[in-house]
Amino acid sequence: QVQLVESGGGLVQAGGSLRLSCVASGSIFSMITMAWYRQAPGKQRGLVAVITSGGSTDYVDSVKGRFTISRDNAKNTVYLQMNSLKPEDTAVYYCNARYYSGVSKSSWGQGTQVTVSS
């Protein structure tokens, strides 16, 4: 199992910035596709950003130009830099890992709360 530990959430005013971090256990991090999801109260969990083992990235339209996903393989860490935050960004943010270990597997972090006040 790949364990994921998230940090960096908090309370920020609209227009502010936060950087989320997710540290993964194990020795296969460099081969894992990593992603950030978020879930607002009463809504389904949705994809925010993804980064492949090769460094290719993609984002949901609502965060393009404001959020940046990156990874540091030496530290087994994926980041989500969030700028120009809006109240609608308020949600629990989850780190996700997708990998193959005999069979295809997926791991989730515990989630970190991001609250953006107006």
N, C-alpha and C positions, 0 to 999 in steps of 0.2 A: 504494500500500500504506500502511496505517496501522501504524506501529510502536509497540509497547507496551513500556515499561520499568517493572518492578516493584521495590519495595523494602519494607523494614519487617519482614521475617521474622526469626526468631530463636528462642532457647530461653527458655522462661518456665515458672514453676511453676504448677500447677493453681490456678485462682482469679485468676490474673494477667490482664493486658491487653496487647494489641498493636494497632498501627494499620498496616495495609498501604496502600501508595500505588501507583498505576499512572499513569504519564504517557504520553499519546498524542501522536504526531506529527500534522501536517496541520492543515487549517483547517476541517474538518467535524465536529469533536468534539461540538459542541452538538446535532448531528442524529443521533448514534450511540447505540444502545442498548449499555450496558456491563454486564458481569456478572463475578462471581467464581465460579470453580470450584475444587474441590480433589480431590486424588487421594492416597489412602493406599497404602502398599505392598501389592501383591497385589490391589488393588481398582480398579474402574473410576472414571474421572473423573466427578464429579457436580456439579450446580449447587448453589451455596451461596446466592447473592443476585443480584438483577438490578435495574437502574435504567434506565428509559426516558429518552428525550430530554425528555419532559415532567415527569420527576421521580417517576413512579410506581415503587414498590419492591415486591419480593416476596422471600421467604426460604424455604429449606427448613425443615421443622418443627423439626429438631434444633437450630437456631441462633436461632429466634425468641425475642426478648426479650434476647438476649445480643449479637448482631451487628447492626451498622448500616452499610448502604451509603449513600454520598453522592457527590456530584460537584461540582466547581468548574469550570465551563466556561471561566472566565477563565484558569485555569491548565492546562486540558486534562488534568485529573486526576480520577480516581475513587479513593475510599477505602473501606476496610473496617475499621471499628472493631470489635475483638473483645474483649469483656469476659467475665469469669467463665469463662475457658478451662478445658477439660477435656482429659484425656489423649486421648480419642477425637477431638479436633480436630486431632491431629497429622497433617500431610499436607503435600504440596506444593500451594501455592495459586497459581492461574493467573488472570490477567486476560484477559478476552475482549471483543472489539468486534465488533458486527454492523452492517453498513452497506451502502448501495447505491452503486456506482460503475460505472454501465453495466450491471452484473450484481450480484446479491447476493453479498456477500463476508463473510468472518469472519477476524479476526486474533487471534493468541494471544501473550501475553507468555512470557517464558522460565521463569517459575515462581519462587517464593520459598518456602523451607522454613520451616515453623512446627512447632516441637517443644514439646510440653507435658508436663512431667514430673509424676509423682504424688508 
